[in-house]
Amino acid sequence: MHTDRDRFPFLTNTGKISEMKAQARETMRQVLAEMTAEEKQLESARLCEMLVQLIEEKEREARVGASAVMWPQLKVGTFSALLREPDLRALHDALPDVDWYYPLCRDEDQMSYYLVHDVDELERGSFGIMEPNAERHERVAAGQLDVILCPGFAFGRDGSRLGKGGGYYDRYLMGRAVHCELIGVGFACQVYDTVPVEKHDVRMNRVLEIPSS
């Protein structure tokens, strides 16, 4: 088990929050670089199992009082894993009744979500991210997602999230996710009591944490 103070020296930093965040990102790059491919695979599978349970519960809640022939389709925003992120592709097969939406980032610093039926439909974008095609995939209106799974460099159990610095998620979520559950998803080494945030950083409703063995 890591401890916040041992792994995050920025907690004793008295500088600006922006400097603390930059230091924290560099710390997390080093921490994540130490993970083996096998560790990432095992933890990704465990996170998918936990997410299946959470999303199935959300589905049951959404169907209370609804007709069996008119059950609402849950809309979930997910993400394509980069090298230092959990691989969530297994969710497609595990939850085929869910509508899965993937983010597409634009040059004008804007992000939108698009409906993707199969992960094989994703294309490699300019930043090396597997993403939807705006011409072929249907864009969901802002605020229409039920759940958004958010990646990040690190998460706090208090809902704080340390992003990568681009601000795409914060700009998208600010003021748009009133009825949406935001779930921070990261490896075990990415979850701490708290991480440094600024006023514009959107907090998670829940941070997924793999139980220690």
C-alpha positions as CSV (number, residue, x, y, z in Angstrom):
1,M,0.0,0.0,0.0
2,H,1.3,3.4,-0.9
3,T,0.8,6.4,1.4
4,D,-0.1,9.9,0.2
5,R,2.9,11.5,1.8
6,D,5.4,8.9,0.7
7,R,4.4,8.9,-3.0
8,F,3.2,12.5,-3.3
9,P,5.9,15.0,-2.1
10,F,3.7,17.8,-3.4
11,L,1.5,17.5,-0.3
12,T,4.1,19.4,1.6
13,N,4.8,21.9,-1.2
14,T,3.8,25.4,-0.3
15,G,4.0,26.8,-3.8
16,K,1.2,27.6,-6.2
17,I,-1.5,24.9,-6.9
18,S,-0.5,24.9,-10.6
19,E,3.1,24.1,-9.6
20,M,1.9,21.3,-7.2
21,K,-0.2,19.8,-10.0
22,A,2.8,19.9,-12.4
23,Q,4.9,18.2,-9.8
24,A,2.2,15.6,-9.2
25,R,1.9,14.8,-12.9
26,E,5.6,14.1,-13.1
27,T,5.4,11.9,-10.0
28,M,2.6,9.9,-11.5
29,R,4.5,9.5,-14.8
30,Q,7.2,7.8,-12.8
31,V,4.8,5.7,-10.7
32,L,2.9,4.5,-13.7
33,A,6.1,3.7,-15.7
34,E,6.9,1.1,-13.0
35,M,3.7,-0.9,-13.7
36,T,4.2,-4.0,-15.8
37,A,2.0,-5.0,-18.7
38,E,0.7,-7.9,-16.6
39,E,-0.2,-5.6,-13.7
40,K,-2.1,-3.3,-16.0
41,Q,-4.0,-6.2,-17.6
42,L,-5.0,-7.7,-14.2
43,E,-6.1,-4.4,-12.7
44,S,-8.0,-3.4,-15.9
45,A,-9.9,-6.7,-15.7
46,R,-10.7,-6.0,-12.0
47,L,-11.9,-2.5,-12.8
48,C,-14.1,-3.8,-15.5
49,E,-15.7,-6.2,-13.1
50,M,-16.4,-3.4,-10.7
51,L,-17.8,-1.2,-13.4
52,V,-20.1,-3.9,-14.6
53,Q,-21.6,-4.2,-11.1
54,L,-22.0,-0.4,-10.8
55,I,-23.5,0.0,-14.3
56,E,-25.9,-3.0,-13.9
57,E,-27.1,-1.3,-10.7
58,K,-27.7,1.9,-12.6
59,E,-29.6,0.0,-15.2
60,R,-31.9,-1.6,-12.6
61,E,-32.5,1.8,-11.0
62,A,-33.4,3.3,-14.4
63,R,-35.9,0.5,-15.2
64,V,-37.9,0.9,-12.0
65,G,-41.4,1.7,-13.0
66,A,-40.7,1.5,-16.7
67,S,-42.4,-0.9,-19.1
68,A,-40.4,-4.0,-20.1
69,V,-40.8,-3.1,-23.8
70,M,-39.7,0.5,-23.2
71,W,-36.7,0.1,-20.9
72,P,-34.4,3.1,-21.1
73,Q,-31.0,2.6,-22.8
74,L,-28.3,3.7,-20.4
75,K,-25.8,6.1,-22.0
76,V,-22.3,5.8,-20.7
77,G,-19.3,7.8,-21.7
78,T,-16.1,5.8,-21.6
79,F,-12.5,6.3,-23.0
80,S,-9.9,4.5,-25.1
81,A,-6.9,3.6,-23.0
82,L,-3.6,5.2,-23.5
83,L,-0.4,3.5,-22.3
84,R,-0.9,4.6,-18.7
85,E,-4.6,4.1,-18.5
86,P,-6.9,1.1,-17.7
87,D,-8.2,-0.8,-20.7
88,L,-12.0,-0.8,-20.5
89,R,-12.8,-2.5,-23.9
90,A,-14.2,-5.6,-22.2
91,L,-17.2,-3.5,-21.0
92,H,-18.7,-3.6,-24.5
93,D,-19.1,-7.4,-24.5
94,A,-20.0,-7.5,-20.8
95,L,-22.8,-4.9,-21.1
96,P,-24.2,-5.1,-24.7
97,D,-27.4,-3.3,-23.8
98,V,-25.5,-0.1,-22.8
99,D,-25.0,2.7,-25.4
100,W,-21.2,3.4,-25.3
101,Y,-20.0,6.9,-26.1
102,Y,-16.3,7.8,-26.8
103,P,-14.8,11.3,-26.6
104,L,-13.4,13.2,-29.6
105,C,-11.1,16.1,-29.0
106,R,-11.0,19.0,-31.5
107,D,-8.2,21.5,-32.3
108,E,-10.3,24.3,-30.7
109,D,-9.9,22.6,-27.3
110,Q,-13.4,21.2,-27.3
111,M,-14.5,17.6,-26.7
112,S,-17.7,15.8,-27.7
113,Y,-19.0,12.3,-27.2
114,Y,-20.0,9.9,-30.0
115,L,-22.0,6.7,-30.0
116,V,-19.7,3.7,-30.8
117,H,-21.3,0.2,-31.2
118,D,-18.0,-1.7,-31.5
119,V,-14.5,-0.8,-30.4
120,D,-13.2,-1.9,-33.8
121,E,-15.0,1.2,-35.3
122,L,-12.5,3.5,-33.5
123,E,-9.8,5.2,-35.6
124,R,-6.3,6.4,-34.5
125,G,-6.4,10.2,-34.2
126,S,-3.8,12.8,-34.4
127,F,-2.7,12.4,-30.8
128,G,-2.4,8.6,-31.1
129,I,-5.8,8.2,-29.4
130,M,-8.3,5.7,-30.7
131,E,-11.4,7.8,-31.3
132,P,-14.7,8.0,-33.1
133,N,-15.2,9.5,-36.5
134,A,-17.4,12.6,-36.4
135,E,-18.8,11.9,-39.9
136,R,-19.8,8.3,-39.2
137,H,-20.8,8.3,-35.5
138,E,-23.7,10.0,-33.8
139,R,-22.9,12.8,-31.4
140,V,-24.7,12.9,-28.1
141,A,-26.1,16.2,-27.0
142,A,-24.3,17.8,-24.0
143,G,-25.8,16.7,-20.7
144,Q,-27.5,13.6,-22.1
145,L,-25.1,11.0,-20.8
146,D,-26.1,9.1,-17.6
147,V,-22.5,8.1,-16.6
148,I,-19.1,9.3,-17.6
149,L,-16.0,7.2,-16.9
150,C,-13.1,9.7,-16.5
151,P,-9.4,8.9,-16.8
152,G,-6.7,11.0,-15.1
153,F,-3.2,11.0,-13.7
154,A,-4.5,10.6,-10.1
155,F,-7.6,10.7,-8.0
156,G,-8.6,11.6,-4.5
157,R,-11.0,9.6,-2.4
158,D,-12.7,13.0,-1.8
159,G,-13.6,13.2,-5.5
160,S,-10.6,15.3,-6.6
161,R,-9.1,14.5,-10.0
162,L,-5.7,15.4,-11.5
163,G,-6.0,15.5,-15.2
164,K,-3.3,15.6,-17.8
165,G,-3.3,19.4,-18.1
166,G,-5.3,19.9,-21.3
167,G,-8.5,20.7,-19.5
168,Y,-10.7,18.9,-22.1
169,Y,-12.8,17.0,-19.5
170,D,-13.2,20.0,-17.2
171,R,-14.4,22.2,-20.0
172,Y,-16.8,19.5,-21.2
173,L,-18.2,18.7,-17.8
174,M,-18.5,22.1,-16.3
175,G,-22.2,23.0,-16.1
176,R,-23.2,20.0,-18.2
177,A,-23.1,17.1,-15.9
178,V,-25.8,18.0,-13.4
179,H,-27.6,14.7,-13.7
180,C,-24.7,12.7,-14.8
181,E,-22.6,10.5,-12.5
182,L,-18.9,11.1,-12.9
183,I,-16.7,8.1,-12.0
184,G,-12.9,8.4,-11.8
185,V,-11.2,5.3,-13.1
186,G,-7.5,4.5,-12.5
187,F,-5.1,1.9,-11.3
188,A,-4.6,1.2,-7.6
189,C,-1.5,3.4,-7.6
190,Q,-3.4,6.4,-8.8
191,V,-5.9,6.7,-5.9
192,Y,-5.0,8.8,-2.8
193,D,-6.8,10.6,-0.1
194,T,-6.7,13.8,-2.1
195,V,-4.9,15.4,-5.0
196,P,-4.2,19.1,-5.8
197,V,-7.0,20.9,-7.6
198,E,-8.0,24.4,-8.6
199,K,-11.5,26.0,-8.7
200,H,-12.1,25.0,-12.3
201,D,-11.3,21.3,-11.8
202,V,-14.5,19.3,-11.8
203,R,-14.9,16.8,-9.0
204,M,-15.9,13.2,-9.4
205,N,-19.1,11.8,-7.8
206,R,-17.2,8.5,-7.2
207,V,-13.7,7.3,-7.5
208,L,-13.3,3.6,-8.3
209,E,-10.7,1.9,-6.1
210,I,-9.5,-1.6,-6.3
211,P,-9.6,-3.2,-2.8
212,S,-6.2,-4.0,-1.3
213,S,-5.5,-7.7,-1.1
